[in-house]
Amino acid sequence: MLSTQQINKFNEDGYLIFDTQIPELILDSISERLQPYWGHDGKKFEGVPYADFNRIQDGWRVDKDIKTIATFPAILAVLKDLYGRQPKPFQTLNFYKGTEQKIHSDSIHFNSEPFGLMCGVWVAFEDISMEQGPLLYYPGSQKLPEMNFEQMGLEPDYKNYPQYEAYLEQLIVDQALQPSYGVMKKGQAVIWAANLLHGGSKQTNKALTRQSQVTHYYFKGANPWRPGHSQDKRAYFTPEWIPYDLPKPSLSERIRSWFK
Ligand SMILES: O=C(O)CCC(=O)C(=O)O
């Protein structure tokens, strides 16, 4: 259960770092199993829609521990506390090193009606220092207006993604936004709001790893759509939901539901 202070902080900053209590054994066993697939040694990670030298998408389909993290009860409970709605996990990304990904918000990839009913959760598989290229985010930027391609004067298409990134770089300068960095302990997670500007900072020591898992979630009641595929009309879509058993309601919750 989050404190009011933590919930207020998330609403103010657009992100929150918390201890997940995921057993180290789970984190370590995933790292060990993924080890042969990282780098360009030609070993293919079968059964997922995408994998390259530093990223495995939707490993939850074939690795039960990756799914365990995506559906970890303590993470789901934090999300429920923050949004007051049931979280619905739909995509996992596992990384080996820093991504140095340019600044973006997740809503440009996975938007929702109503706006904002989506988030990302990034779990550290090892202690993360500045040398490893930690996650970088701009506290408070989630309060900026919804920015799809049209709001930037761009045709809504992924071919304009570089211009989208350049627009945000300029916006950060214009608004004098100040970055924070996800320097975290193994087993900690950061949740970021769909509209928070974030990316990967420079990995200054390339010899180090920066193993992590991102899971993306929508919330109950969200109608998902993808701005980058919305040329003629909004491209609504149904994600491939990651199934999990809902926690059993407590006795007091059951009694309360009888009287509703
Ligand atoms: O892990 C990172 O460096 C960036 C991840 C990210 O930006 C994302 O998954 O949206």
The ligand as an ORCA input file, in Angstrom:
! r2SCAN-3c Opt
* xyz 0 1
  O      15.545      1.617    -20.845
  C      15.744      2.656    -21.441
  O      16.865      3.178    -21.524
  C      14.620      3.390    -22.146
  C      13.351      2.605    -22.160
  C      12.238      3.391    -22.711
  O      12.350      4.561    -22.929
  C      10.941      2.772    -22.980
  O      10.807      1.545    -22.861
  O       9.991      3.515    -23.335
*
